[in-house]
């Protein structure tokens, strides 16, 4: 007899369901969140266990690592790609666990990538850096808006970063305005310090693997973003093609079309938000310091707007990165930005 297990994982407990090869439900129970308790419940079926489907929630690390250490064949289920029977009137944790096991038995379970345990700490630290970069950008934009609103001048991002409390005191004589501006500046400076410390720590301990070294030839991608992409991708071979990779990087519109008409939206959260952030950061660097990306961004900005232009450039860089990683060839600007006119 072959058996299959599905685990509907929550923050404090999980529902574990086990079925056999005939889809008969053998056991099902709510179990506390500990590897020992769940392994003890699965133990009678360990020898016949074909696979254990674990729902990919925010807290899956401990369970997947623990079950793998005990020798269980674990599959990480992608919840955003799982479709249930549309006529279902009622669903609960029990139903969800058996549904996971059912799809695993049929070989149709949408699975996610189980990233190597030993490389996750560095990846998660760089994810924290990306979060801090986004938070710093929010504060910079807020302070820029405050300056423009009250003083009628436009201040560049680099100038905002170099501001001092003394300069703000002169620019904003009103006590409350001065206090708001100085607090925003303090947050920007604090986040900048945290970002620098993270970068120094990662560069000290992590090196680009050989197959990712050519990422540094792509405009806008330096050592930190190269390491971020390497640690988020893991194995480039898991992507069937450039479209799959671009979609995973959230560079593709989440839309559904039929007969030339828009029929709705797909799941915009599908994919890796950290790779999406990394390529947007790369796009900002590329448009400032590289001719081809600059011309492409200028054209898109004229056609639509600056935000859309940055996303379009991020998609270009993501696609270029895919071929650089897959084929082990350096970046070729002529193939990516050929025929783009210079702004007059």
Secondary structure, DSSP 8 states (H G I E B T S, - for coil): --EEEEEEE-SSEEEEEEEETT--EEEEEEEES-HHHHHHHHGGGTTTEEEEEEE--TT-HHHHHHHHHTT--EEEE-GGG----TT-----HHHHHHHHHHHHHHT---B-----HHHHHHHHHHHHHHHHHHHHHHHHHHHHHHHHHHH-----HHHHHH--HHHHHHH--SHHHHHHHHHHHHHHHHHHHHHHHHHHHHHHH----GGGGGGGGSTT--HHHHHHHHHHHS-GGGSSSHHHHHHHTT-S--EEEETTEEEEE--TT-S-HHHHHHHHHHHHHHHHH-HHHHHHHHHHHHHS-HHHHHHHHHHHHHHHHHHHHHHT----HHHHHTT-----
